[in-house]
Amino acid sequence: AKMRKDVAMSPVRRLSAITWNHTRGYLPLVATAQRFSELYPDVEIAWEKRSLQAFADSPIEKLAEKFDLLIIDHPFAGYAATHDVLLPLDSYLPADYLADQAANSVGASHPSYIYGGHQWALAVDAATPVSAYRPDLLEKYGAAVPETWEDLLALARRGLVAVPSIPLECLMHFYMLCLALGEEPFQRPDEIVSRETGLAAIETYKELISLCDPACFSRNPIRTYEALVGGDQLAYMTFAYGYSNYARPDYTPNPLRFTGLVKFNGRALRTVLGGTGLAISKNCQDKELAVAYAQFVGSAECQRGMFFTSGGQPGHRAAWLDPAVNAASGDFFKDTLATLDDAYLRPRYPGYIPFQEHGGAYIHSYLTEGGSPQTALDQLNKLYRESRA
């Protein structure tokens, strides 16, 4: 990115930007924008934040009308490929830069933003559900880190386990258990998985969550982490999108240790890839500036440096392997990288987002209010067919 430094009397070049409201989602972008404006004093990049739920509920086309830069979720790639809302970054970024991003992807993070032959965002943040625990509390209760699904159930029976289980998380757990039962979801045109696998996945999850505090049904991952670090009962949480912040002693007085997933039928569970990407609106009036800033944020130097130290969870593999990054986060990155590399990539077809927004409610409702797992599965499949239409 060639940016002018001879800016003595230049007019200010401004970009507006939107992200989500957590230390991990907001502070590294504010920090990088501040640093970028010091390197290029005619530049001003203003990041705004909104709740995770509001962020998920705001259609990308509405955000792209108002903001130049957007932090997005990779299932939006399919929508972007069929609607003229984002810049195809492959037409603006150097080929060697994108090759480095691809070679240093954490799991499928980088390719998750490629759809229809174009790159719709840079994977500046990487995550998948992992496990975390309070070493002090496991010791206090004379418990060990579970290694198998049966171990996990036994620990849950003691009241020591938390699993975030708001509707969206219930849907992600459903995908995970379908995979564990030997069937990849979304391979059929008319149903997500076979009836046998779908019902078994729902009932397997019910067995676990019925042993946990019902408060899990109203907690997203962030609220679950806060419950773990802020209390003295919950010692272990699992299937929660990883947040390295909670492994950092400068962030919480009770830092967590992070690890992978328990084994189910002899194989470690595969969770569902998350993370976020930095995208540029098609409406951006200063594309050169937006591309230069995106390239700065996604670089290995920034990712393992300022992006991490200001609270971010990098998407560049160099950061995940960096000894200093791991030393500052209780080896969060080293200890969960294999789980990231094994993570399942969600569908990204253009109609998938509405399915994801509403599908989890059917499983959540069955688990909290009762009824029939078959009804929940039928409702999911009906919604799936509508999303494909």
C-alpha positions in Angstrom: 0.0 0.0 0.0 1.6 3.2 -1.2 0.5 6.0 1.1 1.8 9.6 0.9 3.7 10.8 3.9 4.1 14.4 2.5 1.0 15.6 4.2 1.9 19.1 5.4 -1.2 20.9 4.1 -3.3 17.9 3.1 -7.0 17.9 3.9 -8.0 15.2 6.5 -8.9 11.9 4.9 -11.6 10.2 7.1 -13.0 6.6 7.3 -15.9 5.4 9.4 -15.9 1.9 10.7 -18.0 -0.5 12.7 -17.1 -3.5 14.9 -18.6 -5.4 17.9 -18.5 -4.5 21.6 -15.9 -6.4 23.4 -12.2 -5.7 24.3 -11.3 -8.3 21.6 -13.5 -6.7 19.0 -13.0 -3.0 19.6 -9.7 -2.1 21.3 -7.2 -3.5 18.7 -9.0 -1.6 16.0 -8.9 1.6 17.9 -5.2 1.1 18.7 -4.3 0.3 15.1 -6.3 3.2 13.8 -4.6 5.6 16.2 -1.2 4.3 15.2 -2.0 4.5 11.5 -3.0 8.2 11.9 0.3 8.8 13.6 2.1 7.3 10.6 -0.1 9.3 8.2 -1.2 12.5 10.0 -3.8 13.4 7.4 -5.8 10.3 8.3 -8.7 9.8 10.7 -10.3 6.4 11.2 -13.3 6.4 13.6 -14.4 3.0 15.0 -17.8 2.6 16.4 -19.1 -0.5 18.3 -22.4 -2.2 18.8 -23.5 -5.3 20.8 -22.7 -8.7 19.4 -26.4 -9.3 19.0 -27.1 -6.0 17.3 -24.1 -6.6 15.1 -25.5 -10.0 14.0 -28.9 -8.6 13.5 -27.9 -5.6 11.3 -28.0 -6.5 7.6 -24.6 -6.1 6.0 -26.0 -3.9 3.2 -27.3 -1.4 5.8 -23.9 -1.2 7.5 -22.1 -0.9 4.2 -24.3 2.1 3.3 -23.1 3.9 6.4 -19.6 2.7 7.1 -16.4 2.4 5.0 -14.9 -0.4 7.0 -16.8 -3.3 8.5 -15.9 -6.3 10.7 -17.9 -9.2 9.4 -18.6 -12.9 10.0 -17.5 -15.2 7.2 -21.0 -16.6 6.4 -21.7 -13.1 4.9 -19.2 -14.0 2.1 -21.9 -15.7 0.0 -24.2 -12.6 0.3 -21.3 -10.3 -0.6 -20.6 -12.4 -3.7 -24.2 -12.0 -5.0 -24.9 -8.4 -3.9 -22.8 -5.4 -4.7 -21.9 -4.3 -1.2 -18.2 -5.1 -0.5 -14.9 -4.5 -2.3 -13.3 -7.7 -3.8 -10.0 -7.3 -2.0 -8.2 -9.5 -4.5 -8.6 -6.6 -7.0 -6.9 -4.1 -4.7 -4.3 -5.9 -2.5 -1.0 -7.2 -3.9 -0.9 -10.8 -4.8 2.1 -11.6 -2.6 0.3 -10.1 0.4 -2.7 -12.3 -0.1 -0.4 -15.3 -0.7 1.1 -14.6 2.7 -2.3 -14.4 4.3 -3.3 -17.7 2.7 -0.1 -19.4 3.8 -0.5 -18.2 7.4 -4.2 -18.9 7.8 -5.4 -20.3 11.1 -7.5 -23.2 10.1 -9.9 -22.1 7.3 -10.0 -18.5 8.5 -8.5 -16.9 5.4 -10.4 -19.0 2.8 -13.6 -18.6 4.7 -13.8 -15.1 3.2 -13.3 -16.3 -0.3 -16.6 -16.9 -2.2 -17.5 -16.7 -5.9 -13.8 -16.4 -6.8 -13.2 -13.2 -4.7 -11.7 -12.3 -1.3 -14.3 -10.3 0.7 -12.4 -9.7 3.9 -9.1 -10.2 5.6 -9.1 -12.7 8.5 -7.8 -10.4 11.2 -9.4 -12.4 14.0 -9.6 -16.2 14.5 -11.7 -18.3 16.8 -13.5 -21.6 17.3 -15.2 -23.2 20.3 -12.6 -24.6 22.7 -12.5 -25.5 26.4 -11.3 -23.5 29.4 -10.9 -24.1 33.1 -10.0 -22.6 36.4 -7.0 -24.5 37.6 -7.6 -23.3 41.2 -11.2 -24.5 41.3 -10.4 -27.9 39.7 -7.8 -28.4 42.4 -10.2 -27.2 45.1 -12.9 -29.7 44.0 -10.4 -32.5 43.4 -11.4 -32.7 39.8 -9.4 -33.3 36.6 -9.7 -31.8 33.1 -12.1 -34.2 31.3 -10.7 -36.1 28.4 -13.8 -37.9 27.1 -17.5 -37.2 26.7 -18.1 -39.5 29.6 -15.6 -37.6 31.7 -17.4 -34.4 30.8 -20.8 -35.8 31.8 -19.3 -36.9 35.1 -17.9 -33.4 35.8 -21.2 -31.8 34.8 -23.1 -34.0 37.4 -20.9 -32.3 40.1 -22.2 -28.9 39.0 -18.8 -27.7 37.8 -19.5 -27.3 34.0 -20.8 -24.4 32.0 -21.8 -24.5 28.3 -23.0 -21.3 26.6 -26.4 -22.2 25.2 -28.2 -19.2 23.8 -30.0 -20.2 20.5 -27.1 -19.5 18.2 -24.7 -21.6 20.3 -27.3 -24.4 20.4 -27.2 -24.5 16.6 -23.4 -24.6 16.5 -23.3 -27.4 19.1 -25.8 -29.3 16.9 -23.5 -29.0 13.9 -20.6 -30.2 16.1 -22.4 -33.3 17.3 -23.7 -34.2 13.8 -20.0 -34.2 12.7 -19.1 -36.3 15.8 -21.8 -38.8 14.8 -20.2 -39.2 11.4 -22.3 -36.9 9.2 -21.3 -33.5 7.8 -24.4 -31.2 7.8 -25.7 -29.3 4.7 -24.8 -32.0 2.2 -28.4 -32.6 1.2 -30.7 -30.3 -0.7 -33.8 -31.0 1.4 -32.6 -31.7 5.0 -29.6 -30.7 7.0 -28.7 -34.2 8.0 -30.4 -37.6 8.1 -33.2 -37.9 10.6 -31.2 -40.5 12.6 -28.1 -38.3 13.0 -30.2 -35.1 13.6 -32.2 -36.6 16.5 -29.1 -38.3 18.0 -27.2 -34.9 18.0 -30.1 -33.1 19.7 -30.5 -35.8 22.3 -26.8 -36.1 22.9 -26.6 -32.4 23.6 -29.7 -32.6 25.9 -28.0 -35.2 28.0 -25.1 -32.8 28.7 -27.0 -29.5 29.1 -29.6 -31.0 31.4 -26.7 -31.5 33.9 -25.8 -27.8 33.8 -27.2 -24.7 35.4 -30.2 -23.5 33.4 -28.5 -20.1 33.4 -26.4 -21.5 30.5 -29.5 -21.0 28.2 -29.2 -17.2 28.6 -25.4 -16.9 28.4 -23.4 -16.3 25.3 -19.7 -17.1 25.4 -18.7 -13.8 26.9 -21.2 -14.0 29.7 -20.1 -17.6 30.4 -16.4 -16.5 30.6 -17.4 -13.7 33.0 -19.3 -16.2 35.2 -16.3 -18.5 35.3 -13.7 -15.9 36.2 -16.1 -14.1 38.6 -17.3 -17.0 40.6 -16.1 -19.9 42.7 -18.4 -22.8 41.6 -18.0 -23.2 37.8 -14.6 -24.7 37.1 -14.8 -25.8 33.5 -16.5 -24.5 30.4 -16.6 -26.0 26.9 -17.9 -25.5 23.4 -17.4 -21.7 23.9 -15.7 -19.6 21.2 -12.2 -18.9 22.5 -11.4 -15.5 24.0 -7.7 -15.2 24.7 -8.5 -12.2 26.9 -9.7 -14.5 29.7 -6.3 -16.3 29.7 -4.4 -13.0 30.4 -3.5 -12.2 34.0 -3.7 -8.4 33.2 -7.4 -8.9 32.2 -8.8 -10.9 35.0 -7.5 -11.9 38.5 -8.6 -15.5 37.8 -7.1 -16.3 34.4 -8.3 -19.4 32.6 -6.3 -22.1 31.1 -7.5 -23.1 27.6 -7.4 -26.5 25.9 -9.0 -28.4 23.1 -12.1 -30.6 23.1 -13.0 -33.9 24.7 -13.0 -37.1 22.7 -16.3 -38.4 21.5 -16.2 -42.1 20.3 -12.4 -41.9 20.3 -12.0 -38.7 18.3 -11.6 -35.1 19.5 -14.8 -33.1 18.7 -14.7 -30.7 15.8 -16.2 -27.3 16.5 -17.5 -24.6 14.2 -15.1 -22.0 12.9 -15.8 -18.4 14.0 -13.6 -15.3 14.0 -14.1 -12.1 12.1 -12.9 -10.4 9.0 -12.1 -6.8 8.0 -14.1 -5.8 4.9 -14.4 -2.6 2.9 -17.7 -1.2 1.7 -18.2 -0.8 -2.0 -19.5 2.7 -1.1 -16.1 3.8 0.4 -15.0 7.0 -1.2 -11.3 6.6 -0.3 -10.6 3.1 -1.3 -6.8 3.6 -1.4 -6.8 4.6 2.2 -9.1 1.8 3.3 -7.0 -0.8 1.5 -3.8 0.6 3.0 -5.2 0.4 6.6 -6.6 -3.1 6.1 -3.2 -4.2 4.8 -1.6 -2.7 7.9 -3.9 -4.4 10.3 -3.6 -7.8 8.7 0.2 -7.8 8.5 2.1 -10.3 10.6 4.0 -7.5 12.4 0.8 -5.8 13.5 -1.1 -9.0 14.3 1.6 -10.4 16.7 2.4 -6.9 18.0 -0.1 -4.1 18.6 -3.2 -6.0 17.5 -2.5 -8.7 20.2 -1.2 -6.4 22.9 -4.2 -4.2 22.7 -6.6 -7.1 23.4 -7.1 -8.6 19.9 -7.2 -12.3 18.9 -5.1 -12.4 15.7 -6.0 -14.2 12.5 -2.4 -14.4 11.3 -0.6 -17.7 12.1 2.6 -15.9 13.0 0.9 -14.5 16.1 -0.4 -18.0 17.2 3.1 -19.4 17.0 4.8 -16.4 18.6 6.5 -17.2 22.0 5.9 -13.7 23.4 2.2 -13.8 22.5 1.8 -17.2 24.1 3.8 -16.2 27.2 1.4 -13.2 27.7 -1.7 -15.4 27.3 -1.0 -18.6 29.3 -0.2 -20.5 26.0 -3.8 -19.9 24.8 -2.8 -19.9 21.1 -0.4 -22.8 21.2 -2.9 -24.9 23.3 -5.9 -24.3 21.0 -4.3 -24.1 17.5 -5.0 -27.7 16.7 -8.7 -27.2 17.4 -8.7 -24.2 15.1 -7.0 -26.1 12.3 -9.6 -28.9 12.6 -12.6 -26.6 12.8 -15.6 -27.0 10.5 -16.4 -24.3 8.0 -20.1 -23.2 8.1 -22.1 -22.9 4.9 -21.9 -19.5 3.2 -24.5 -19.8 0.5 -26.5 -16.5 0.0 -29.5 -17.6 2.0 -27.7 -19.1 4.9 -27.6 -16.0 7.3 -31.4 -16.0 7.9 -31.2 -19.7 8.6 -28.5 -19.2 11.2 -30.3 -16.3 12.8 -33.5 -18.3 13.4 -32.6 -22.0 13.4 -31.1 -22.2 16.9 -34.4 -21.1 18.4 -36.0 -24.4 17.6 -33.4 -26.5 19.4 -33.2 -24.0 22.3 -37.0 -24.1 22.7 -37.0 -27.9 22.8 -34.2 -28.0 25.4 -35.8 -25.3 27.7 -39.6 -25.9 27.2 -39.8 -29.6 26.2 -41.8 -31.0 23.4 -40.5 -33.3 20.7 -36.9 -33.4 19.2 -38.6 -34.5 16.0 -40.6 -31.3 15.8 -37.4 -29.3 16.4 -35.7 -31.1 13.6 -38.7 -30.8 11.3 -38.8 -27.0 11.9 -35.0 -26.8 11.2 -35.4 -28.6 7.9 -38.3 -26.5 6.8 -36.3 -23.3 7.5 -33.3 -24.9 5.7 -35.4 -25.6 2.6 -36.7 -22.0 2.6 -33.2 -20.6 2.9 -32.1 -22.7 -0.1 -35.1 -21.6 -2.2 
